Amino acid sequence: MEGTWIEVRVLTNSEALEPISGIFYSLDCKGVAIEDPQDILGREQGPLTWDFADINILEHKGEHAVVKAYFAEEDNIEEVIAYVKEKIEELKAMGIDVGLGKVESEKMFEEDWANNWKKYYKPVKVGERLVVKPIWESYEAKGDDLVIELDPGMAFGTGDHETTKMCMQALEKYVKEDSIVFDVGCGSGILAIAAAKLGAKKAVGVDLDPVAVDSAKQNVRFNNLDNIEILEGNLVEVIDGKADIVVANIIAEIICVLTEDVKRVLKEEGYFITSGIIHDRVDMVVSKLKSAGFDIEEINKDGEWNCIVAKLI
């Protein structure tokens, strides 16, 4: 798909994904993409089997499933939208719950997307000292800057998302020279690298996604750090020993599932830094943490996201 195309999307729910995809396939579109939050939260194998890096699935904060279809610019989009709306009404009449059933469209540009996205990443200062620098950009460190060299690649975690920023700011505050830090769902490895740069004795990053693990290992090499270990798998199964700090930038539902495991790998009076929590999930996470024996130290907000720091007592 070169040049410009149009994305037509329908905000719906899991039940209606298949029939709505069928509507688009009947229109000879260039491709269909589905985002289903139930994919993450409702898997039979349990929520820990999903890709930790994929916070982006919550573009609509888990409230809607989305079907996206791509059309060439020359396709008559007004007609397409009218047809899709009409078919959604037919689905409703057949008793199918289409949820919001809202149809939206947006023009998309492709100028060699593989490299084009790089221009959006510039060195960014996060917190007091940490600077995230894409490897292709130049940056002159000032004062006590700690520069993280990063190739974001396909793995989530670039320092410009509010959840990542808040976790890095919390690490600045809580990491000490003898700290051992576990980063659960490490994505690009940015938080483990930040911990090591801040002087942690050891940082361990864990992710279930082999793509993220490769990306994180590569990023560790860019930073010439030898006190970081990146592991593929599930927190408790692959990590030995206990940490002073566990950081998890995931989503609220997964944090709740992880809390008991984290408690087992955290030293007494250790800190659990969590983010990826939207406003209306804060109470759920707080009550889970408290019931597991944690004290809430602070709750920080940035945009639609929250970062909770809890201490094991």
C-alpha positions in Angstrom: 0.0 0.0 0.0 1.9 3.0 -1.2 1.0 6.7 -0.9 -2.3 7.6 0.8 -5.1 5.4 1.9 -8.2 5.8 4.1 -8.8 3.9 7.3 -12.5 3.2 8.0 -13.0 1.9 11.5 -16.0 0.7 13.5 -16.1 0.9 17.3 -18.0 -2.2 18.4 -17.7 -5.1 20.8 -16.2 -8.6 20.6 -19.5 -10.3 19.6 -19.8 -8.3 16.4 -16.2 -8.4 15.2 -16.7 -11.2 12.7 -19.9 -10.0 11.0 -18.4 -6.4 10.8 -15.2 -7.8 9.3 -17.4 -9.7 6.8 -19.0 -6.4 5.7 -15.5 -5.0 4.9 -14.3 -8.1 3.2 -17.3 -7.9 0.9 -16.2 -4.4 -0.2 -12.8 -5.4 -1.6 -10.8 -3.4 0.9 -7.0 -3.5 1.0 -6.9 -5.1 4.4 -8.7 -5.5 7.7 -7.2 -5.2 11.2 -9.0 -6.2 14.4 -8.4 -5.0 18.0 -10.2 -7.0 20.6 -9.5 -6.2 24.2 -11.1 -9.6 25.1 -8.2 -11.2 23.3 -6.0 -10.0 26.1 -8.2 -10.3 29.1 -10.3 -13.4 28.3 -7.9 -15.9 27.0 -8.4 -19.4 28.4 -4.7 -19.8 29.2 -5.1 -16.8 31.5 -4.0 -13.2 31.0 -0.3 -13.8 31.6 0.0 -15.4 28.1 -0.5 -12.1 26.2 2.2 -9.9 25.0 3.1 -7.5 27.8 4.3 -4.9 25.2 0.9 -4.6 23.6 -0.6 -1.8 25.7 -1.5 -0.2 22.4 -4.5 -2.6 22.1 -6.1 -0.3 24.6 -6.4 2.6 22.1 -10.0 2.8 23.3 -9.0 1.8 26.9 -10.5 -1.6 26.6 -14.1 -0.2 26.2 -14.5 -1.1 22.6 -13.4 -3.7 20.1 -12.4 -2.1 16.8 -12.5 -3.2 13.2 -10.2 -1.2 10.9 -10.3 -1.5 7.1 -8.1 0.2 4.6 -9.2 1.6 1.2 -7.4 3.3 -1.6 -7.9 7.0 -1.9 -9.8 6.7 -5.1 -12.4 4.4 -3.6 -15.6 6.4 -2.9 -15.3 6.6 0.9 -18.6 8.3 1.4 -20.4 5.4 -0.3 -18.3 2.9 1.7 -19.3 4.6 5.0 -23.0 4.8 4.1 -22.9 1.1 3.1 -21.2 0.0 6.3 -23.6 2.0 8.4 -26.6 0.4 6.6 -25.1 -3.1 7.1 -24.6 -2.4 10.8 -28.3 -1.5 11.1 -29.1 -4.8 9.5 -26.9 -6.6 12.1 -28.8 -4.8 14.8 -32.1 -5.9 13.3 -30.9 -9.5 13.4 -30.3 -9.2 17.1 -26.5 -8.9 17.0 -25.2 -6.6 19.7 -22.9 -4.2 17.9 -22.0 -2.1 20.9 -21.3 1.5 20.1 -21.5 0.7 16.3 -19.8 4.0 15.5 -18.2 4.4 12.0 -15.2 6.7 11.7 -12.7 7.4 8.9 -9.3 8.9 8.7 -6.8 9.6 5.9 -3.4 7.8 6.4 -0.1 8.6 4.7 2.6 6.1 3.9 6.0 7.4 3.0 8.1 4.3 3.5 6.6 3.8 7.0 9.5 1.5 8.1 11.7 4.6 8.3 9.2 7.4 8.3 8.2 6.8 12.0 11.8 7.5 13.1 11.3 11.3 12.5 8.8 11.3 15.4 11.4 10.2 17.9 13.7 12.9 19.2 15.8 12.9 22.4 13.5 13.5 25.3 14.3 14.3 28.9 12.3 12.3 31.3 12.4 13.3 34.9 15.4 15.0 36.5 18.3 13.2 34.9 17.2 10.5 32.4 17.3 11.3 28.7 16.0 8.9 26.1 17.9 9.2 22.9 17.1 7.3 19.7 20.3 5.8 18.4 20.1 7.7 15.1 19.9 11.1 16.8 22.7 13.1 18.3 22.5 14.6 21.8 25.1 16.3 24.0 24.8 15.3 27.6 24.6 18.2 30.0 25.4 18.1 33.7 24.4 14.9 35.3 22.3 13.6 32.4 22.0 9.9 32.1 21.5 9.1 28.4 19.6 6.0 27.4 20.4 4.9 23.8 17.3 3.3 22.3 16.2 1.7 19.1 12.5 1.5 19.8 12.0 -0.9 16.9 8.8 -2.8 17.1 8.8 -3.2 20.9 6.8 -0.9 23.1 8.5 1.6 25.3 10.1 4.8 23.9 9.9 7.2 26.9 7.4 9.4 25.3 4.3 7.5 26.6 2.9 8.9 29.9 3.1 5.5 31.5 6.7 4.9 30.7 7.6 8.5 31.8 6.0 8.0 35.2 7.7 4.7 35.8 11.1 6.3 34.9 10.4 9.2 37.3 9.5 6.8 40.1 12.7 4.8 39.4 14.7 8.0 39.7 13.2 8.5 43.2 13.4 4.9 44.5 16.5 3.3 42.9 19.5 3.2 45.2 23.1 2.0 44.5 22.6 -1.5 45.9 19.0 -1.9 44.4 18.0 -5.0 42.5 15.3 -4.1 40.1 12.9 -6.5 38.1 11.1 -5.0 35.1 8.1 -7.2 34.2 6.9 -7.0 30.6 10.1 -5.1 29.7 9.2 -4.4 26.1 12.1 -2.4 24.7 14.0 -2.8 28.0 13.8 1.0 28.7 12.9 0.7 32.4 15.6 -2.0 33.2 18.1 0.2 31.4 17.0 3.3 33.3 17.4 1.4 36.6 20.9 0.4 35.6 21.8 3.9 34.6 20.5 5.2 37.9 23.0 3.0 39.7 21.1 -0.2 40.5 23.4 -3.1 41.3 21.4 -5.3 39.0 18.4 -5.0 36.7 16.4 -7.9 35.2 13.9 -7.4 32.4 11.4 -10.2 31.6 9.0 -10.4 28.7 6.8 -13.1 27.2 7.3 -11.8 23.6 10.5 -13.0 21.9 10.5 -9.8 19.7 10.5 -7.6 22.8 13.3 -9.8 24.3 15.5 -9.4 21.2 14.8 -5.7 21.1 15.6 -5.3 24.8 18.9 -7.2 24.5 19.9 -5.1 21.5 19.1 -1.9 23.5 21.2 -3.2 26.5 24.1 -3.6 24.1 23.7 -0.1 22.7 24.2 1.2 26.3 27.2 -1.0 27.1 25.7 -2.2 30.4 26.8 -5.4 32.0 24.5 -5.4 35.1 21.3 -6.2 33.1 19.8 -9.5 32.3 17.0 -9.9 29.8 14.9 -13.1 30.1 12.1 -14.5 28.0 9.2 -15.9 30.0 7.0 -15.4 33.0 8.1 -13.4 36.1 8.2 -16.1 38.7 9.2 -18.9 36.5 12.4 -17.3 35.1 13.6 -14.9 37.9 15.7 -16.1 40.8 16.2 -14.2 44.0 14.4 -11.2 45.3 14.2 -7.5 44.3 14.2 -4.2 46.1 12.0 -2.8 43.3 9.6 -4.5 40.8 8.3 -2.2 38.0 5.5 -3.2 35.7 4.2 -0.9 33.0 1.3 -3.1 31.8 -2.4 -2.7 32.4 -4.5 -2.7 35.5 -6.0 -6.2 35.0 -2.6 -7.8 34.6 -1.1 -5.9 37.6 -3.9 -7.4 39.8 -3.1 -10.9 38.5 0.7 -10.3 39.1 0.5 -8.9 42.6 0.8 -12.1 44.5 3.7 -13.3 42.3 5.4 -9.9 42.7 5.0 -10.2 46.5 7.0 -13.4 46.5 9.9 -11.9 44.6 10.0 -8.6 46.5 12.1 -8.0 49.6 10.4 -6.8 52.7 9.8 -3.0 52.4 10.5 -3.3 48.7 8.6 -1.2 46.2 6.2 -2.2 43.5 5.9 0.5 40.8 3.0 0.0 38.5 1.6 1.9 35.6 -0.7 1.5 32.5 -3.7 2.1 34.8 -6.5 4.3 33.5 -8.4 6.4 36.0 -11.4 4.1 36.5 -9.1 1.1 37.3 -7.1 2.9 40.1 -9.4 1.7 42.9 -9.3 -1.9 41.7 -5.5 -1.9 41.7 -5.2 -0.1 45.1 -7.6 -2.5 46.8 -5.7 -5.5 45.3 -2.4 -4.1 46.5 -3.7 -3.4 50.0 -5.3 -6.9 50.3 -1.9 -8.4 49.4 -0.1 -6.5 52.1 1.2 -3.4 50.4 1.0 0.2 51.6 0.2 2.8 48.9 3.1 5.3 48.9 1.9 7.5 46.0 -0.4 7.7 43.0 0.8 9.9 40.2 -1.3 11.0 37.2 -0.3 12.1 33.7 -3.1 12.5 31.1 -5.4 9.5 31.3 -2.9 7.3 33.1 -1.8 6.6 36.6 1.3 5.3 38.2 1.0 3.7 41.7 4.0 3.1 43.9 3.3 0.5 46.7 5.6 -0.7 49.5 5.5 -4.2 50.8 5.0 -4.1 54.6 
